[in-house]
Amino acid sequence: MGKTGIPNFLCLYLLILSIALGVGYSYAQNRLNELAIETWTQPINGLRLGLRIPTTNSKDSNTFQLSVLFENLGNEKLIILPESIHRNYQSRDQGTAKYVPFPGPRISPWKDAFTLLPDRKNEIKLIGMRDGDGLWILEPGTYDLSIRYIIPQDWAAAYGRDFPNSKVQLWTGSIESGKLTIKFQP
């Protein structure tokens, strides 16, 4: 191989290697997404709620992963209040799920509020068993998990008084995700 052949060969080798690694990474990401379990609601007042878990089996409550997805199917911008996301665990066997509230004042429902544009999605990733102002403690067992998102109408009136010049509306209503079955075996 001549002096110009080695650099050209090396460049070709690096190109093929980078393409192969990129395809492998893309394949791995697609496989992970295929393995994730997901459910969506029908839209209510322009908002659709989704729930995703990467695996149905969990051994450690501190590393349990859950994603709540908000999708705005309406024509207006919406204010979303993530602190109003609440889990619901229903036992399918002998295990029990217990909600333990934190002592002290309530967390503001306006904490981490965000604007969701029309035709957009936003994902809230939750790690562990914290839920609003408390914590879920699960005994070993199988559970149906769903998410409730409830914003009372009177919160919209308070938002209108506090932010009279806002052109963004607070989503109000009640919506509950479909159920996903999880196994908790520490």
DRENPA-3360 file (N, C-alpha, C; in nm, 2 decimals, always signed):
BEGIN
1 = MGKTGIPN = +0.09/-0.12/+0.00/+0.00/+0.00/+0.00/+0.09/+0.12/+0.00 ~ +0.06/+0.22/-0.09/+0.14/+0.34/-0.10/+0.12/+0.44/+0.02 ~ +0.19/+0.55/+0.02/+0.18/+0.65/+0.12/+0.04/+0.71/+0.13 ~ -0.02/+0.73/+0.01/-0.16/+0.79/+0.01/-0.26/+0.69/+0.04 ~ -0.23/+0.56/+0.02/-0.33/+0.45/+0.04/-0.36/+0.43/+0.19 ~ -0.27/+0.44/+0.28/-0.29/+0.42/+0.42/-0.38/+0.52/+0.48 ~ -0.36/+0.65/+0.46/-0.46/+0.75/+0.51/-0.60/+0.73/+0.46 ~ -0.61/+0.70/+0.33/-0.74/+0.68/+0.27/-0.81/+0.55/+0.33;
9 = FLCLYLLI = -0.73/+0.45/+0.35/-0.78/+0.32/+0.41/-0.82/+0.35/+0.55 ~ -0.75/+0.43/+0.62/-0.78/+0.46/+0.76/-0.91/+0.54/+0.77 ~ -0.92/+0.64/+0.68/-1.05/+0.72/+0.67/-1.17/+0.63/+0.64 ~ -1.15/+0.54/+0.54/-1.26/+0.45/+0.51/-1.30/+0.36/+0.62 ~ -1.19/+0.31/+0.69/-1.22/+0.22/+0.81/-1.29/+0.30/+0.92 ~ -1.25/+0.42/+0.95/-1.32/+0.50/+1.05/-1.46/+0.54/+1.01 ~ -1.49/+0.56/+0.88/-1.62/+0.59/+0.83/-1.71/+0.47/+0.85 ~ -1.66/+0.35/+0.82/-1.74/+0.23/+0.83/-1.77/+0.20/+0.98;
17 = LSIALGVG = -1.66/+0.22/+1.06/-1.68/+0.20/+1.21/-1.78/+0.29/+1.27 ~ -1.78/+0.42/+1.23/-1.88/+0.51/+1.28/-2.02/+0.48/+1.24 ~ -2.04/+0.44/+1.12/-2.17/+0.40/+1.07/-2.22/+0.28/+1.14 ~ -2.13/+0.18/+1.16/-2.17/+0.06/+1.23/-2.21/+0.09/+1.38 ~ -2.13/+0.17/+1.44/-2.16/+0.21/+1.58/-2.29/+0.29/+1.59 ~ -2.31/+0.38/+1.49/-2.44/+0.46/+1.49/-2.56/+0.37/+1.47 ~ -2.55/+0.27/+1.38/-2.66/+0.18/+1.35/-2.69/+0.10/+1.48 ~ -2.58/+0.05/+1.54/-2.60/-0.03/+1.66/-2.66/+0.05/+1.77;
25 = YSYAQNRL = -2.62/+0.17/+1.79/-2.68/+0.26/+1.90/-2.83/+0.28/+1.87 ~ -2.86/+0.31/+1.74/-3.00/+0.34/+1.70/-3.08/+0.21/+1.72 ~ -3.03/+0.10/+1.69/-3.10/-0.03/+1.71/-3.12/-0.05/+1.86 ~ -3.02/-0.03/+1.94/-3.04/-0.05/+2.09/-3.14/+0.05/+2.15 ~ -3.14/+0.18/+2.10/-3.24/+0.27/+2.15/-3.38/+0.23/+2.11 ~ -3.40/+0.18/+1.98/-3.53/+0.14/+1.94/-3.58/+0.01/+2.02 ~ -3.49/-0.08/+2.05/-3.52/-0.19/+2.13/-3.57/-0.15/+2.27 ~ -3.50/-0.05/+2.33/-3.54/-0.01/+2.46/-3.67/+0.06/+2.46;
33 = NELAIETW = -3.70/+0.14/+2.35/-3.83/+0.20/+2.34/-3.94/+0.09/+2.32 ~ -3.91/-0.02/+2.24/-4.01/-0.12/+2.22/-4.04/-0.20/+2.35 ~ -3.94/-0.21/+2.44/-3.96/-0.28/+2.56/-4.04/-0.20/+2.67 ~ -4.03/-0.07/+2.65/-4.11/+0.02/+2.75/-4.26/-0.01/+2.73 ~ -4.33/-0.01/+2.84/-4.48/-0.03/+2.83/-4.54/+0.11/+2.85 ~ -4.64/+0.14/+2.76/-4.70/+0.27/+2.76/-4.85/+0.26/+2.74 ~ -4.92/+0.36/+2.80/-5.07/+0.36/+2.78/-5.11/+0.51/+2.77 ~ -5.21/+0.54/+2.69/-5.26/+0.68/+2.67/-5.41/+0.69/+2.70;
41 = TQPINGLR = -5.46/+0.81/+2.74/-5.60/+0.83/+2.76/-5.66/+0.89/+2.63 ~ -5.79/+0.90/+2.63/-5.85/+0.98/+2.53/-5.84/+1.13/+2.57 ~ -5.83/+1.22/+2.48/-5.82/+1.36/+2.53/-5.94/+1.41/+2.60 ~ -5.91/+1.50/+2.70/-6.02/+1.56/+2.78/-5.98/+1.71/+2.78 ~ -6.07/+1.80/+2.74/-6.04/+1.94/+2.73/-5.91/+1.97/+2.65 ~ -5.88/+1.89/+2.55/-5.76/+1.91/+2.47/-5.63/+1.85/+2.52 ~ -5.64/+1.78/+2.64/-5.52/+1.72/+2.70/-5.53/+1.57/+2.70 ~ -5.42/+1.51/+2.66/-5.41/+1.36/+2.66/-5.30/+1.33/+2.76;
49 = LGLRIPTT = -5.32/+1.22/+2.84/-5.23/+1.18/+2.94/-5.17/+1.04/+2.91 ~ -5.04/+1.03/+2.91/-4.98/+0.90/+2.89/-4.90/+0.85/+3.01 ~ -4.87/+0.73/+3.01/-4.79/+0.67/+3.12/-4.70/+0.57/+3.06 ~ -4.57/+0.57/+3.10/-4.47/+0.48/+3.05/-4.38/+0.43/+3.16 ~ -4.35/+0.30/+3.15/-4.25/+0.25/+3.25/-4.15/+0.17/+3.16 ~ -4.02/+0.17/+3.20/-3.93/+0.10/+3.12/-3.93/-0.06/+3.14 ~ -3.98/-0.10/+3.25/-3.99/-0.24/+3.28/-4.11/-0.26/+3.38 ~ -4.17/-0.38/+3.37/-4.28/-0.41/+3.46/-4.24/-0.47/+3.59;
57 = NSKDSNTF = -4.11/-0.50/+3.60/-4.06/-0.56/+3.73/-3.97/-0.46/+3.80 ~ -3.99/-0.45/+3.93/-3.91/-0.35/+4.01/-3.86/-0.43/+4.13 ~ -3.73/-0.41/+4.17/-3.68/-0.46/+4.29/-3.64/-0.36/+4.39 ~ -3.63/-0.23/+4.35/-3.58/-0.13/+4.44/-3.68/-0.01/+4.43 ~ -3.75/+0.03/+4.53/-3.84/+0.14/+4.53/-3.77/+0.27/+4.50 ~ -3.64/+0.28/+4.54/-3.57/+0.41/+4.51/-3.53/+0.43/+4.37 ~ -3.53/+0.32/+4.29/-3.49/+0.34/+4.15/-3.60/+0.31/+4.05 ~ -3.73/+0.29/+4.11/-3.84/+0.27/+4.02/-3.86/+0.39/+3.93;
65 = QLSVLFEN = -3.88/+0.37/+3.80/-3.89/+0.47/+3.70/-4.03/+0.48/+3.64 ~ -4.08/+0.60/+3.62/-4.21/+0.62/+3.57/-4.21/+0.75/+3.49 ~ -4.26/+0.75/+3.37/-4.28/+0.87/+3.30/-4.42/+0.91/+3.28 ~ -4.46/+1.03/+3.30/-4.59/+1.08/+3.28/-4.58/+1.17/+3.16 ~ -4.66/+1.15/+3.06/-4.66/+1.23/+2.93/-4.78/+1.31/+2.92 ~ -4.77/+1.44/+2.89/-4.87/+1.53/+2.86/-4.87/+1.56/+2.71 ~ -4.98/+1.56/+2.64/-4.99/+1.60/+2.50/-5.11/+1.69/+2.49 ~ -5.08/+1.81/+2.43/-5.18/+1.91/+2.40/-5.23/+1.89/+2.26;
73 = LGNEKLII = -5.36/+1.84/+2.25/-5.42/+1.82/+2.13/-5.52/+1.93/+2.09 ~ -5.52/+2.04/+2.17/-5.61/+2.15/+2.15/-5.53/+2.26/+2.06 ~ -5.60/+2.37/+2.05/-5.55/+2.48/+1.97/-5.48/+2.59/+2.06 ~ -5.49/+2.58/+2.19/-5.44/+2.69/+2.28/-5.33/+2.64/+2.36 ~ -5.24/+2.73/+2.41/-5.14/+2.69/+2.50/-5.20/+2.66/+2.64 ~ -5.14/+2.56/+2.71/-5.20/+2.52/+2.84/-5.09/+2.53/+2.95 ~ -5.13/+2.57/+3.07/-5.05/+2.56/+3.18/-5.07/+2.42/+3.25 ~ -4.96/+2.35/+3.27/-4.96/+2.22/+3.34/-4.89/+2.23/+3.47;
81 = LPESIHRN = -4.95/+2.17/+3.57/-4.90/+2.17/+3.71/-4.86/+2.03/+3.75 ~ -4.73/+1.99/+3.73/-4.68/+1.86/+3.76/-4.70/+1.81/+3.91 ~ -4.71/+1.91/+4.00/-4.73/+1.87/+4.14/-4.87/+1.81/+4.16 ~ -4.95/+1.82/+4.06/-5.09/+1.77/+4.07/-5.10/+1.63/+4.01 ~ -4.99/+1.56/+3.98/-4.98/+1.43/+3.94/-4.99/+1.34/+4.06 ~ -5.08/+1.24/+4.06/-5.09/+1.15/+4.18/-5.10/+1.01/+4.13 ~ -5.03/+0.92/+4.19/-5.03/+0.78/+4.15/-5.15/+0.71/+4.22 ~ -5.19/+0.60/+4.16/-5.29/+0.51/+4.22/-5.24/+0.37/+4.20;
89 = YQSRDQGT = -5.22/+0.30/+4.31/-5.18/+0.16/+4.31/-5.29/+0.07/+4.36 ~ -5.33/-0.03/+4.28/-5.43/-0.12/+4.32/-5.37/-0.26/+4.32 ~ -5.37/-0.33/+4.44/-5.31/-0.46/+4.45/-5.39/-0.56/+4.37 ~ -5.32/-0.65/+4.30/-5.38/-0.77/+4.23/-5.36/-0.90/+4.31 ~ -5.29/-0.89/+4.42/-5.28/-1.01/+4.51/-5.28/-0.97/+4.65 ~ -5.20/-1.03/+4.74/-5.20/-1.00/+4.88/-5.12/-0.87/+4.92 ~ -5.04/-0.82/+4.83/-4.96/-0.70/+4.87/-5.05/-0.58/+4.89 ~ -5.00/-0.49/+4.97/-5.07/-0.36/+5.00/-4.98/-0.24/+4.96;
97 = AKYVPFPG = -5.04/-0.14/+4.92/-4.98/-0.01/+4.89/-5.03/+0.09/+4.99 ~ -4.93/+0.16/+5.05/-4.97/+0.26/+5.16/-4.91/+0.39/+5.12 ~ -4.99/+0.49/+5.13/-4.94/+0.63/+5.10/-4.91/+0.70/+5.24 ~ -4.79/+0.75/+5.25/-4.75/+0.81/+5.38/-4.72/+0.96/+5.35 ~ -4.81/+1.05/+5.40/-4.78/+1.19/+5.37/-4.66/+1.24/+5.45 ~ -4.59/+1.34/+5.39/-4.48/+1.41/+5.46/-4.54/+1.50/+5.56 ~ -4.46/+1.52/+5.67/-4.51/+1.62/+5.77/-4.47/+1.76/+5.72 ~ -4.54/+1.86/+5.77/-4.51/+1.99/+5.73/-4.61/+2.05/+5.63;
105 = PRISPWKD = -4.58/+2.17/+5.58/-4.67/+2.24/+5.49/-4.68/+2.17/+5.35 ~ -4.79/+2.19/+5.28/-4.80/+2.13/+5.15/-4.71/+2.20/+5.05 ~ -4.67/+2.12/+4.95/-4.59/+2.17/+4.84/-4.68/+2.25/+4.75 ~ -4.64/+2.37/+4.71/-4.72/+2.45/+4.62/-4.76/+2.38/+4.49 ~ -4.88/+2.38/+4.45/-4.92/+2.32/+4.32/-4.86/+2.39/+4.20 ~ -4.81/+2.51/+4.22/-4.75/+2.59/+4.11/-4.60/+2.55/+4.09 ~ -4.54/+2.48/+4.18/-4.40/+2.44/+4.17/-4.38/+2.36/+4.03 ~ -4.29/+2.40/+3.96/-4.25/+2.33/+3.83/-4.36/+2.34/+3.72;
113 = AFTLLPDR = -4.45/+2.44/+3.73/-4.55/+2.46/+3.63/-4.48/+2.49/+3.50 ~ -4.55/+2.44/+3.39/-4.49/+2.47/+3.25/-4.60/+2.49/+3.15 ~ -4.56/+2.56/+3.04/-4.66/+2.58/+2.93/-4.64/+2.47/+2.83 ~ -4.75/+2.42/+2.79/-4.75/+2.31/+2.68/-4.82/+2.37/+2.56 ~ -4.74/+2.38/+2.45/-4.79/+2.44/+2.33/-4.88/+2.34/+2.26 ~ -4.97/+2.39/+2.17/-5.05/+2.30/+2.09/-4.97/+2.20/+2.01 ~ -5.02/+2.08/+1.99/-4.95/+1.97/+1.92/-4.81/+1.93/+1.97 ~ -4.79/+1.95/+2.10/-4.66/+1.92/+2.16/-4.68/+1.82/+2.28;
121 = KNEIKLIG = -4.58/+1.75/+2.31/-4.58/+1.66/+2.42/-4.47/+1.70/+2.52 ~ -4.49/+1.67/+2.65/-4.38/+1.69/+2.75/-4.38/+1.57/+2.84 ~ -4.27/+1.53/+2.88/-4.25/+1.41/+2.96/-4.20/+1.45/+3.10 ~ -4.26/+1.40/+3.20/-4.22/+1.42/+3.34/-4.16/+1.29/+3.38 ~ -4.03/+1.28/+3.42/-3.97/+1.15/+3.46/-3.97/+1.15/+3.61 ~ -4.03/+1.05/+3.67/-4.03/+1.03/+3.82/-3.95/+0.91/+3.85 ~ -3.86/+0.93/+3.95/-3.77/+0.83/+4.00/-3.81/+0.80/+4.15 ~ -3.83/+0.68/+4.19/-3.86/+0.64/+4.32/-4.01/+0.64/+4.34;
129 = MRDGDGLW = -4.05/+0.65/+4.47/-4.19/+0.64/+4.50/-4.25/+0.77/+4.56 ~ -4.18/+0.88/+4.55/-4.23/+1.01/+4.60/-4.36/+1.04/+4.51 ~ -4.46/+1.10/+4.58/-4.58/+1.14/+4.51/-4.63/+1.26/+4.58 ~ -4.61/+1.38/+4.51/-4.66/+1.50/+4.57/-4.60/+1.53/+4.71 ~ -4.69/+1.53/+4.81/-4.66/+1.56/+4.95/-4.64/+1.43/+5.03 ~ -4.60/+1.32/+4.96/-4.59/+1.20/+5.04/-4.51/+1.10/+4.96 ~ -4.52/+0.97/+5.01/-4.43/+0.86/+4.96/-4.52/+0.73/+4.96 ~ -4.51/+0.65/+4.86/-4.57/+0.53/+4.85/-4.48/+0.42/+4.90;
137 = ILEPGTYD = -4.54/+0.33/+4.99/-4.46/+0.21/+5.04/-4.54/+0.09/+4.99 ~ -4.47/+0.01/+4.91/-4.54/-0.11/+4.85/-4.48/-0.24/+4.92 ~ -4.57/-0.33/+4.95/-4.53/-0.46/+4.99/-4.50/-0.54/+4.87 ~ -4.42/-0.65/+4.87/-4.40/-0.73/+4.75/-4.54/-0.78/+4.70 ~ -4.55/-0.77/+4.56/-4.67/-0.81/+4.50/-4.69/-0.75/+4.36 ~ -4.80/-0.77/+4.31/-4.84/-0.72/+4.17/-4.94/-0.62/+4.19 ~ -4.93/-0.50/+4.11/-5.01/-0.39/+4.13/-5.05/-0.34/+3.99 ~ -5.17/-0.28/+3.98/-5.21/-0.20/+3.87/-5.18/-0.05/+3.91;
145 = LSIRYIIP = -5.11/+0.01/+3.82/-5.07/+0.15/+3.85/-5.13/+0.24/+3.75 ~ -5.19/+0.35/+3.79/-5.25/+0.45/+3.71/-5.21/+0.59/+3.77 ~ -5.23/+0.69/+3.69/-5.20/+0.83/+3.73/-5.32/+0.91/+3.72 ~ -5.35/+0.99/+3.82/-5.46/+1.09/+3.82/-5.40/+1.23/+3.81 ~ -5.46/+1.31/+3.73/-5.42/+1.45/+3.72/-5.55/+1.53/+3.73 ~ -5.57/+1.61/+3.84/-5.69/+1.68/+3.87/-5.66/+1.82/+3.90 ~ -5.72/+1.92/+3.83/-5.71/+2.06/+3.85/-5.85/+2.12/+3.86 ~ -5.89/+2.16/+3.99/-6.02/+2.21/+4.01/-6.04/+2.34/+3.93;
153 = QDWAAAYG = -6.17/+2.37/+3.89/-6.20/+2.49/+3.82/-6.17/+2.61/+3.90 ~ -6.18/+2.61/+4.03/-6.16/+2.73/+4.11/-6.01/+2.77/+4.10 ~ -5.92/+2.68/+4.07/-5.78/+2.72/+4.05/-5.76/+2.81/+3.92 ~ -5.84/+2.79/+3.82/-5.84/+2.87/+3.70/-5.88/+3.01/+3.74 ~ -5.98/+3.03/+3.82/-6.03/+3.16/+3.86/-5.91/+3.23/+3.94 ~ -5.85/+3.16/+4.03/-5.74/+3.22/+4.11/-5.62/+3.25/+4.01 ~ -5.59/+3.17/+3.91/-5.49/+3.20/+3.82/-5.52/+3.32/+3.74 ~ -5.65/+3.34/+3.70/-5.70/+3.46/+3.62/-5.68/+3.58/+3.71;
161 = RDFPNSKV = -5.71/+3.57/+3.84/-5.69/+3.69/+3.92/-5.54/+3.73/+3.94 ~ -5.46/+3.62/+3.96/-5.32/+3.65/+3.99/-5.24/+3.69/+3.86 ~ -5.29/+3.64/+3.75/-5.22/+3.67/+3.62/-5.32/+3.72/+3.52 ~ -5.38/+3.84/+3.54/-5.49/+3.89/+3.45/-5.44/+3.91/+3.31 ~ -5.32/+3.94/+3.28/-5.27/+3.96/+3.15/-5.22/+3.84/+3.07 ~ -5.23/+3.73/+3.14/-5.18/+3.60/+3.07/-5.27/+3.56/+2.96 ~ -5.20/+3.52/+2.85/-5.27/+3.47/+2.74/-5.27/+3.32/+2.73 ~ -5.23/+3.26/+2.84/-5.22/+3.11/+2.85/-5.32/+3.07/+2.95;
169 = QLWTGSIE = -5.40/+2.97/+2.92/-5.50/+2.92/+3.01/-5.45/+2.80/+3.09 ~ -5.50/+2.79/+3.21/-5.47/+2.68/+3.30/-5.56/+2.56/+3.26 ~ -5.51/+2.45/+3.23/-5.59/+2.33/+3.20/-5.67/+2.29/+3.33 ~ -5.80/+2.27/+3.32/-5.87/+2.23/+3.44/-5.95/+2.10/+3.40 ~ -5.98/+2.02/+3.50/-6.05/+1.90/+3.47/-5.99/+1.79/+3.55 ~ -6.04/+1.67/+3.52/-5.99/+1.54/+3.58/-5.96/+1.44/+3.47 ~ -5.84/+1.38/+3.48/-5.81/+1.28/+3.38/-5.73/+1.17/+3.45 ~ -5.75/+1.05/+3.42/-5.68/+0.93/+3.47/-5.62/+0.85/+3.36;
177 = SGKLTIKF = -5.50/+0.81/+3.38/-5.44/+0.73/+3.28/-5.49/+0.58/+3.28 ~ -5.46/+0.51/+3.18/-5.49/+0.37/+3.18/-5.40/+0.30/+3.28 ~ -5.43/+0.17/+3.31/-5.35/+0.10/+3.41/-5.24/+0.02/+3.34 ~ -5.12/+0.02/+3.41/-5.01/-0.07/+3.38/-4.99/-0.16/+3.49 ~ -4.96/-0.28/+3.47/-4.94/-0.38/+3.57/-4.79/-0.39/+3.60 ~ -4.75/-0.38/+3.73/-4.61/-0.38/+3.77/-4.60/-0.49/+3.88 ~ -4.48/-0.55/+3.89/-4.45/-0.64/+3.99/-4.33/-0.58/+4.08 ~ -4.36/-0.58/+4.21/-4.26/-0.52/+4.30/-4.21/-0.64/+4.39;
185 = QP = -4.09/-0.68/+4.36/-4.03/-0.79/+4.44/-3.89/-0.75/+4.48 ~ -3.88/-0.69/+4.60/-3.74/-0.65/+4.65/-3.66/-0.77/+4.69;
% end
